[in-house]
Amino acid sequence: MASTGEETVQTVLVTGAGGRTGKIVFEKLKKQPGKFVARGLVRTEEASLGGDGVFVGDITKPESLTPAFEGIDALVIVTSAVPKMKPDFDPSKGGRPEFYFAEGGSPEEVDWNGQKAQIDAAKAAGAKHIVLVASMGGQNVNHPLNSLGNGKILIWKRKAEQYLADSGIPYTIIRAGGLNDKEGGIRELVIGKDDELLSTTTKSLPRADVAELCVQALIIREAQNKAFDVASRNEGEGTPTTDFVSLFGDVTSRF
């Protein structure tokens, strides 16, 4: 970590920075140069973020990660396997669409081996904190998401979460509900554990709010070595969350 007067500046790498949520995290960090030196990892040159600090690497190929990870203080993992709909689905014929994962992009490869490679690379680089964006639903092996492409995505994600918790590196695991593209910062965030929010009407939230949680977790010590589920109330219900010290302080679960 570099120091500028009273402020400590963290070099933070955001992986999956070309994705919709990762890009917001990266942009939020870039807007706070007094606190962060932002780096973004994208899989291809085409996933351009603009500006400095962007690295190209493939998390399923650990040897490609070294330049991006060198000298980082913290890591924010926002990578995830993405199921694709089979192109021959015809909704007019009824039935349900079928999904598949591209070659090299299965949950086992991305959400397990890829996340493990990132955690190992961060540890080798001497990182002092890892923030992982995960998903609710990991306690239910029969969750519908696991059947997409027969990828068992939540099972592999949960395995990577456990690997992180056992790594010895301070961590924050943010198990987000369903993500949407609504405006952030205007809703009350609701914290839970053990998938309890999935049995309520509060089980989704804006990507921008997840991104803000990632940034706040890098700053607030109370966020370390904790794991929690998170969703948001509807706009206009409750009070928009601004006190993140209290929010993280209220989390009691380590996994």
MIPAFI-215802 format. One record per residue (C-alpha): y, z negated, x negated; residue number from 1; residue in three letters. Coordinates in pm, 1 decimal. Example, Ala and Ser with C-alpha at 12.3 -4.5 7.8 and 13.67 -1.06 7.14 Angstrom:
MIPAFI-215802
<v->-450.0 | w->-780.0 | u->-1230.0 | k->1 | r->ALA> $
<v->-106.0 | w->-714.0 | u->-1367.0 | k->2 | r->SER> $
END
This chain:
MIPAFI-215802
<v->0.0 | w->0.0 | u->0.0 | k->1 | r->MET> $
<v->348.1 | w->83.2 | u->-118.2 | k->2 | r->ALA> $
<v->640.2 | w->-149.8 | u->-58.9 | k->3 | r->SER> $
<v->995.5 | w->-52.3 | u->23.9 | k->4 | r->THR> $
<v->1203.9 | w->-365.9 | u->23.3 | k->5 | r->GLY> $
<v->1060.0 | w->-594.3 | u->291.8 | k->6 | r->GLU> $
<v->848.5 | w->-326.8 | u->455.7 | k->7 | r->GLU> $
<v->493.2 | w->-247.8 | u->348.8 | k->8 | r->THR> $
<v->410.5 | w->119.7 | u->390.0 | k->9 | r->VAL> $
<v->49.3 | w->202.6 | u->473.8 | k->10 | r->GLN> $
<v->-113.5 | w->533.8 | u->392.1 | k->11 | r->THR> $
<v->-312.6 | w->607.0 | u->707.4 | k->12 | r->VAL> $
<v->-559.6 | w->890.4 | u->761.9 | k->13 | r->LEU> $
<v->-621.9 | w->1012.1 | u->1116.5 | k->14 | r->VAL> $
<v->-945.6 | w->1209.1 | u->1151.9 | k->15 | r->THR> $
<v->-983.4 | w->1439.1 | u->1447.3 | k->16 | r->GLY> $
<v->-609.4 | w->1496.8 | u->1414.0 | k->17 | r->ALA> $
<v->-639.5 | w->1844.9 | u->1559.1 | k->18 | r->GLY> $
<v->-766.4 | w->1706.9 | u->1889.9 | k->19 | r->GLY> $
<v->-555.2 | w->1607.8 | u->2186.9 | k->20 | r->ARG> $
<v->-564.6 | w->1232.6 | u->2121.7 | k->21 | r->THR> $
<v->-575.7 | w->1247.2 | u->1742.7 | k->22 | r->GLY> $
<v->-270.4 | w->1470.3 | u->1733.7 | k->23 | r->LYS> $
<v->-69.0 | w->1211.5 | u->1927.7 | k->24 | r->ILE> $
<v->-175.3 | w->935.2 | u->1686.6 | k->25 | r->VAL> $
<v->-75.2 | w->1150.1 | u->1388.6 | k->26 | r->PHE> $
<v->262.9 | w->1234.3 | u->1540.7 | k->27 | r->GLU> $
<v->335.3 | w->868.9 | u->1621.8 | k->28 | r->LYS> $
<v->265.1 | w->770.0 | u->1261.9 | k->29 | r->LEU> $
<v->484.3 | w->1050.8 | u->1129.7 | k->30 | r->LYS> $
<v->774.7 | w->915.1 | u->1335.0 | k->31 | r->LYS> $
<v->760.7 | w->582.7 | u->1147.6 | k->32 | r->GLN> $
<v->801.9 | w->675.8 | u->779.6 | k->33 | r->PRO> $
<v->921.7 | w->324.3 | u->701.7 | k->34 | r->GLY> $
<v->578.7 | w->189.8 | u->794.4 | k->35 | r->LYS> $
<v->333.1 | w->474.0 | u->740.9 | k->36 | r->PHE> $
<v->248.7 | w->768.8 | u->521.0 | k->37 | r->VAL> $
<v->53.7 | w->976.9 | u->769.7 | k->38 | r->ALA> $
<v->-238.5 | w->1199.4 | u->680.1 | k->39 | r->ARG> $
<v->-434.5 | w->1411.3 | u->924.7 | k->40 | r->GLY> $
<v->-782.7 | w->1554.2 | u->881.9 | k->41 | r->LEU> $
<v->-864.9 | w->1874.1 | u->1070.6 | k->42 | r->VAL> $
<v->-1182.7 | w->2077.5 | u->1062.1 | k->43 | r->ARG> $
<v->-1029.4 | w->2422.0 | u->1016.7 | k->44 | r->THR> $
<v->-711.2 | w->2577.2 | u->885.8 | k->45 | r->GLU> $
<v->-644.2 | w->2701.5 | u->1237.7 | k->46 | r->GLU> $
<v->-605.1 | w->2346.1 | u->1370.7 | k->47 | r->ALA> $
<v->-253.2 | w->2334.6 | u->1232.3 | k->48 | r->SER> $
<v->-44.7 | w->2022.5 | u->1276.6 | k->49 | r->LEU> $
<v->257.1 | w->2141.2 | u->1084.1 | k->50 | r->GLY> $
<v->427.8 | w->1954.9 | u->802.1 | k->51 | r->GLY> $
<v->280.3 | w->1768.3 | u->508.8 | k->52 | r->ASP> $
<v->-21.4 | w->1545.7 | u->486.3 | k->53 | r->GLY> $
<v->-275.6 | w->1768.8 | u->658.3 | k->54 | r->VAL> $
<v->-619.4 | w->1804.6 | u->500.3 | k->55 | r->PHE> $
<v->-908.2 | w->2030.6 | u->597.1 | k->56 | r->VAL> $
<v->-1252.4 | w->1873.4 | u->592.2 | k->57 | r->GLY> $
<v->-1575.8 | w->1854.6 | u->788.4 | k->58 | r->ASP> $
<v->-1700.9 | w->1504.4 | u->869.0 | k->59 | r->ILE> $
<v->-2057.2 | w->1636.6 | u->878.0 | k->60 | r->THR> $
<v->-2013.2 | w->1738.5 | u->513.5 | k->61 | r->LYS> $
<v->-1920.4 | w->1416.2 | u->328.9 | k->62 | r->PRO> $
<v->-1841.4 | w->1599.2 | u->5.4 | k->63 | r->GLU> $
<v->-1545.6 | w->1766.9 | u->179.3 | k->64 | r->SER> $
<v->-1377.4 | w->1437.3 | u->267.3 | k->65 | r->LEU> $
<v->-1280.4 | w->1298.8 | u->-72.8 | k->66 | r->THR> $
<v->-928.9 | w->1449.9 | u->-106.9 | k->67 | r->PRO> $
<v->-815.6 | w->1325.4 | u->233.7 | k->68 | r->ALA> $
<v->-955.0 | w->975.0 | u->185.0 | k->69 | r->PHE> $
<v->-835.0 | w->914.9 | u->-168.5 | k->70 | r->GLU> $
<v->-596.7 | w->620.2 | u->-184.8 | k->71 | r->GLY> $
<v->-579.7 | w->545.0 | u->187.6 | k->72 | r->ILE> $
<v->-501.6 | w->195.3 | u->316.9 | k->73 | r->ASP> $
<v->-635.1 | w->250.7 | u->668.3 | k->74 | r->ALA> $
<v->-834.9 | w->499.6 | u->872.2 | k->75 | r->LEU> $
<v->-808.3 | w->592.8 | u->1239.8 | k->76 | r->VAL> $
<v->-1122.2 | w->769.8 | u->1363.5 | k->77 | r->ILE> $
<v->-1059.0 | w->996.8 | u->1661.6 | k->78 | r->VAL> $
<v->-1344.6 | w->1241.8 | u->1609.7 | k->79 | r->THR> $
<v->-1598.8 | w->1316.6 | u->1881.1 | k->80 | r->SER> $
<v->-1862.9 | w->1570.5 | u->1968.1 | k->81 | r->ALA> $
<v->-1746.0 | w->1798.5 | u->2249.6 | k->82 | r->VAL> $
<v->-1994.1 | w->1942.5 | u->2500.8 | k->83 | r->PRO> $
<v->-1947.5 | w->2304.9 | u->2602.8 | k->84 | r->LYS> $
<v->-2037.6 | w->2455.2 | u->2937.8 | k->85 | r->MET> $
<v->-2299.7 | w->2729.2 | u->2924.6 | k->86 | r->LYS> $
<v->-2118.1 | w->3057.0 | u->2995.3 | k->87 | r->PRO> $
<v->-2365.9 | w->3186.3 | u->3251.6 | k->88 | r->ASP> $
<v->-2286.7 | w->2918.2 | u->3510.7 | k->89 | r->PHE> $
<v->-2182.8 | w->3065.7 | u->3845.5 | k->90 | r->ASP> $
<v->-2027.2 | w->2802.6 | u->4077.5 | k->91 | r->PRO> $
<v->-2067.3 | w->3036.1 | u->4375.2 | k->92 | r->SER> $
<v->-2443.5 | w->2993.2 | u->4351.6 | k->93 | r->LYS> $
<v->-2426.5 | w->2617.3 | u->4378.7 | k->94 | r->GLY> $
<v->-2600.9 | w->2374.1 | u->4148.6 | k->95 | r->GLY> $
<v->-2453.3 | w->2196.1 | u->3851.4 | k->96 | r->ARG> $
<v->-2326.0 | w->2345.5 | u->3527.3 | k->97 | r->PRO> $
<v->-2532.6 | w->2300.3 | u->3215.5 | k->98 | r->GLU> $
<v->-2386.1 | w->2195.8 | u->2881.9 | k->99 | r->PHE> $
<v->-2469.7 | w->2235.7 | u->2516.5 | k->100 | r->TYR> $
<v->-2329.0 | w->2136.9 | u->2179.1 | k->101 | r->PHE> $
<v->-2236.0 | w->2394.8 | u->1918.1 | k->102 | r->ALA> $
<v->-2444.5 | w->2417.0 | u->1604.3 | k->103 | r->GLU> $
<v->-2344.2 | w->2134.0 | u->1373.0 | k->104 | r->GLY> $
<v->-2151.9 | w->1963.6 | u->1651.5 | k->105 | r->GLY> $
<v->-2410.5 | w->1747.5 | u->1825.4 | k->106 | r->SER> $
<v->-2340.4 | w->1378.4 | u->1894.9 | k->107 | r->PRO> $
<v->-2597.4 | w->1276.6 | u->1636.6 | k->108 | r->GLU> $
<v->-2424.9 | w->1488.9 | u->1373.5 | k->109 | r->GLU> $
<v->-2064.2 | w->1409.2 | u->1471.5 | k->110 | r->VAL> $
<v->-2062.5 | w->1068.6 | u->1637.8 | k->111 | r->ASP> $
<v->-2329.2 | w->910.0 | u->1420.8 | k->112 | r->TRP> $
<v->-2365.5 | w->1085.5 | u->1084.5 | k->113 | r->ASN> $
<v->-2002.7 | w->1200.6 | u->1083.7 | k->114 | r->GLY> $
<v->-1858.6 | w->861.5 | u->1169.1 | k->115 | r->GLN> $
<v->-2089.6 | w->690.7 | u->921.3 | k->116 | r->LYS> $
<v->-1967.2 | w->931.8 | u->651.8 | k->117 | r->ALA> $
<v->-1606.6 | w->845.2 | u->735.8 | k->118 | r->GLN> $
<v->-1671.1 | w->472.0 | u->722.5 | k->119 | r->ILE> $
<v->-1848.8 | w->509.7 | u->388.2 | k->120 | r->ASP> $
<v->-1565.7 | w->724.8 | u->249.4 | k->121 | r->ALA> $
<v->-1304.0 | w->474.7 | u->365.5 | k->122 | r->ALA> $
<v->-1496.0 | w->190.2 | u->207.2 | k->123 | r->LYS> $
<v->-1526.1 | w->380.2 | u->-119.5 | k->124 | r->ALA> $
<v->-1152.2 | w->447.7 | u->-111.5 | k->125 | r->ALA> $
<v->-1074.7 | w->77.1 | u->-70.8 | k->126 | r->GLY> $
<v->-939.0 | w->101.4 | u->284.2 | k->127 | r->ALA> $
<v->-851.6 | w->-233.9 | u->436.3 | k->128 | r->LYS> $
<v->-874.4 | w->-147.8 | u->806.5 | k->129 | r->HIS> $
<v->-1051.8 | w->104.6 | u->1028.8 | k->130 | r->ILE> $
<v->-948.0 | w->173.8 | u->1388.2 | k->131 | r->VAL> $
<v->-1215.9 | w->354.0 | u->1589.4 | k->132 | r->LEU> $
<v->-1145.1 | w->524.3 | u->1920.7 | k->133 | r->VAL> $
<v->-1469.2 | w->486.5 | u->2114.8 | k->134 | r->ALA> $
<v->-1572.0 | w->512.2 | u->2479.9 | k->135 | r->SER> $
<v->-1667.2 | w->278.7 | u->2759.3 | k->136 | r->MET> $
<v->-2017.8 | w->316.0 | u->2899.4 | k->137 | r->GLY> $
<v->-2212.3 | w->249.9 | u->2580.1 | k->138 | r->GLY> $
<v->-2420.4 | w->-28.0 | u->2732.2 | k->139 | r->GLN> $
<v->-2580.8 | w->202.7 | u->2987.7 | k->140 | r->ASN> $
<v->-2840.2 | w->431.9 | u->2831.5 | k->141 | r->VAL> $
<v->-2857.6 | w->616.2 | u->3163.2 | k->142 | r->ASN> $
<v->-2485.5 | w->689.4 | u->3175.5 | k->143 | r->HIS> $
<v->-2427.1 | w->1048.7 | u->3295.5 | k->144 | r->PRO> $
<v->-2243.7 | w->1138.4 | u->2974.3 | k->145 | r->LEU> $
<v->-2566.1 | w->1085.6 | u->2780.1 | k->146 | r->ASN> $
<v->-2735.6 | w->1364.1 | u->2974.6 | k->147 | r->SER> $
<v->-2476.1 | w->1629.8 | u->2885.6 | k->148 | r->LEU> $
<v->-2659.1 | w->1873.5 | u->2663.3 | k->149 | r->GLY> $
<v->-2917.8 | w->1596.8 | u->2624.3 | k->150 | r->ASN> $
<v->-2686.7 | w->1474.6 | u->2347.7 | k->151 | r->GLY> $
<v->-2703.8 | w->1098.7 | u->2417.6 | k->152 | r->LYS> $
<v->-2341.0 | w->1085.7 | u->2307.4 | k->153 | r->ILE> $
<v->-2263.6 | w->726.1 | u->2407.8 | k->154 | r->LEU> $
<v->-2581.7 | w->603.8 | u->2239.7 | k->155 | r->ILE> $
<v->-2482.0 | w->762.7 | u->1908.9 | k->156 | r->TRP> $
<v->-2123.1 | w->639.4 | u->1944.6 | k->157 | r->LYS> $
<v->-2245.4 | w->285.2 | u->2000.4 | k->158 | r->ARG> $
<v->-2466.0 | w->306.7 | u->1692.1 | k->159 | r->LYS> $
<v->-2162.5 | w->407.9 | u->1483.8 | k->160 | r->ALA> $
<v->-1960.1 | w->120.2 | u->1630.5 | k->161 | r->GLU> $
<v->-2228.3 | w->-121.8 | u->1514.3 | k->162 | r->GLN> $
<v->-2227.8 | w->37.8 | u->1168.8 | k->163 | r->TYR> $
<v->-1853.7 | w->-17.9 | u->1147.2 | k->164 | r->LEU> $
<v->-1877.5 | w->-378.1 | u->1265.9 | k->165 | r->ALA> $
<v->-2139.7 | w->-442.3 | u->995.9 | k->166 | r->ASP> $
<v->-1948.8 | w->-258.7 | u->720.4 | k->167 | r->SER> $
<v->-1745.6 | w->-553.8 | u->595.9 | k->168 | r->GLY> $
<v->-1417.4 | w->-366.2 | u->650.5 | k->169 | r->ILE> $
<v->-1173.6 | w->-518.2 | u->901.9 | k->170 | r->PRO> $
<v->-1200.2 | w->-307.7 | u->1217.1 | k->171 | r->TYR> $
<v->-1061.8 | w->-249.4 | u->1564.3 | k->172 | r->THR> $
<v->-1287.4 | w->-73.9 | u->1816.0 | k->173 | r->ILE> $
<v->-1098.0 | w->66.7 | u->2115.1 | k->174 | r->ILE> $
<v->-1343.4 | w->165.6 | u->2388.6 | k->175 | r->ARG> $
<v->-1124.5 | w->382.1 | u->2607.5 | k->176 | r->ALA> $
<v->-1188.6 | w->473.0 | u->2966.6 | k->177 | r->GLY> $
<v->-1151.5 | w->828.4 | u->3092.0 | k->178 | r->GLY> $
<v->-862.6 | w->1000.2 | u->2915.2 | k->179 | r->LEU> $
<v->-584.7 | w->1192.7 | u->3087.1 | k->180 | r->ASN> $
<v->-267.8 | w->1365.7 | u->2973.8 | k->181 | r->ASP> $
<v->-20.7 | w->1161.3 | u->3177.8 | k->182 | r->LYS> $
<v->289.9 | w->1005.4 | u->3025.2 | k->183 | r->GLU> $
<v->230.5 | w->700.4 | u->2808.5 | k->184 | r->GLY> $
<v->414.9 | w->371.4 | u->2786.3 | k->185 | r->GLY> $
<v->479.1 | w->331.6 | u->3159.4 | k->186 | r->ILE> $
<v->159.8 | w->157.3 | u->3274.4 | k->187 | r->ARG> $
<v->4.2 | w->-184.3 | u->3246.6 | k->188 | r->GLU> $
<v->-299.8 | w->-175.8 | u->3021.2 | k->189 | r->LEU> $
<v->-608.6 | w->-367.2 | u->3130.0 | k->190 | r->VAL> $
<v->-850.4 | w->-508.2 | u->2872.8 | k->191 | r->ILE> $
<v->-1218.8 | w->-568.3 | u->2940.8 | k->192 | r->GLY> $
<v->-1557.5 | w->-593.2 | u->2773.5 | k->193 | r->LYS> $
<v->-1919.9 | w->-499.6 | u->2831.2 | k->194 | r->ASP> $
<v->-1826.4 | w->-203.7 | u->3054.1 | k->195 | r->ASP> $
<v->-1703.1 | w->-437.3 | u->3329.8 | k->196 | r->GLU> $
<v->-1407.0 | w->-207.6 | u->3405.9 | k->197 | r->LEU> $
<v->-1643.4 | w->72.3 | u->3507.2 | k->198 | r->LEU> $
<v->-1723.9 | w->-119.3 | u->3826.1 | k->199 | r->SER> $
<v->-1354.2 | w->-130.0 | u->3921.6 | k->200 | r->THR> $
<v->-1096.5 | w->130.7 | u->4019.6 | k->201 | r->THR> $
<v->-926.7 | w->80.0 | u->3682.6 | k->202 | r->THR> $
<v->-1124.3 | w->295.7 | u->3441.5 | k->203 | r->LYS> $
<v->-893.8 | w->564.4 | u->3297.9 | k->204 | r->SER> $
<v->-570.9 | w->581.7 | u->3096.9 | k->205 | r->LEU> $
<v->-336.0 | w->825.8 | u->2921.8 | k->206 | r->PRO> $
<v->-421.6 | w->952.1 | u->2575.1 | k->207 | r->ARG> $
<v->-71.9 | w->851.5 | u->2469.0 | k->208 | r->ALA> $
<v->-148.2 | w->487.6 | u->2549.3 | k->209 | r->ASP> $
<v->-468.2 | w->498.6 | u->2344.2 | k->210 | r->VAL> $
<v->-267.8 | w->648.4 | u->2057.1 | k->211 | r->ALA> $
<v->-11.1 | w->369.6 | u->2083.3 | k->212 | r->GLU> $
<v->-287.9 | w->109.7 | u->2071.2 | k->213 | r->LEU> $
<v->-414.2 | w->269.8 | u->1748.9 | k->214 | r->CYS> $
<v->-70.6 | w->246.9 | u->1589.2 | k->215 | r->VAL> $
<v->-11.4 | w->-110.0 | u->1705.4 | k->216 | r->GLN> $
<v->-354.8 | w->-214.4 | u->1577.1 | k->217 | r->ALA> $
<v->-252.7 | w->-101.4 | u->1227.9 | k->218 | r->LEU> $
<v->46.0 | w->-337.3 | u->1238.2 | k->219 | r->ILE> $
<v->-75.1 | w->-642.7 | u->1427.6 | k->220 | r->ILE> $
<v->-321.6 | w->-870.2 | u->1249.0 | k->221 | r->ARG> $
<v->-456.7 | w->-1007.4 | u->1577.8 | k->222 | r->GLU> $
<v->-618.6 | w->-668.5 | u->1637.8 | k->223 | r->ALA> $
<v->-857.0 | w->-697.0 | u->1344.5 | k->224 | r->GLN> $
<v->-1228.4 | w->-757.6 | u->1385.9 | k->225 | r->ASN> $
<v->-1216.6 | w->-705.5 | u->1760.9 | k->226 | r->LYS> $
<v->-1369.1 | w->-461.5 | u->2008.4 | k->227 | r->ALA> $
<v->-1259.5 | w->-409.0 | u->2365.2 | k->228 | r->PHE> $
<v->-1261.4 | w->-177.7 | u->2665.5 | k->229 | r->ASP> $
<v->-925.8 | w->-52.0 | u->2791.0 | k->230 | r->VAL> $
<v->-789.7 | w->128.9 | u->3094.2 | k->231 | r->ALA> $
<v->-455.9 | w->129.3 | u->3275.9 | k->232 | r->SER> $
<v->-328.1 | w->51.4 | u->3620.7 | k->233 | r->ARG> $
<v->-158.6 | w->325.7 | u->3819.6 | k->234 | r->ASN> $
<v->206.6 | w->389.6 | u->3752.0 | k->235 | r->GLU> $
<v->411.0 | w->136.4 | u->3948.2 | k->236 | r->GLY> $
<v->130.4 | w->-120.5 | u->3962.0 | k->237 | r->GLU> $
<v->186.0 | w->-424.9 | u->3745.0 | k->238 | r->GLY> $
<v->418.5 | w->-435.7 | u->3445.2 | k->239 | r->THR> $
<v->410.6 | w->-174.3 | u->3166.0 | k->240 | r->PRO> $
<v->249.7 | w->-321.0 | u->2854.0 | k->241 | r->THR> $
<v->492.7 | w->-380.6 | u->2569.0 | k->242 | r->THR> $
<v->366.5 | w->-706.7 | u->2413.5 | k->243 | r->ASP> $
<v->79.7 | w->-583.5 | u->2201.0 | k->244 | r->PHE> $
<v->55.6 | w->-907.6 | u->2000.9 | k->245 | r->VAL> $
<v->-41.0 | w->-1089.9 | u->2320.4 | k->246 | r->SER> $
<v->-268.4 | w->-807.7 | u->2430.7 | k->247 | r->LEU> $
<v->-469.5 | w->-815.2 | u->2108.3 | k->248 | r->PHE> $
<v->-453.8 | w->-1195.1 | u->2103.0 | k->249 | r->GLY> $
<v->-624.1 | w->-1208.3 | u->2440.9 | k->250 | r->ASP> $
<v->-924.6 | w->-1013.2 | u->2313.6 | k->251 | r->VAL> $
<v->-1208.3 | w->-1250.9 | u->2231.3 | k->252 | r->THR> $
<v->-1497.5 | w->-1009.2 | u->2171.5 | k->253 | r->SER> $
<v->-1590.0 | w->-903.2 | u->1819.2 | k->254 | r->ARG> $
<v->-1830.6 | w->-637.9 | u->1947.0 | k->255 | r->PHE> $
END
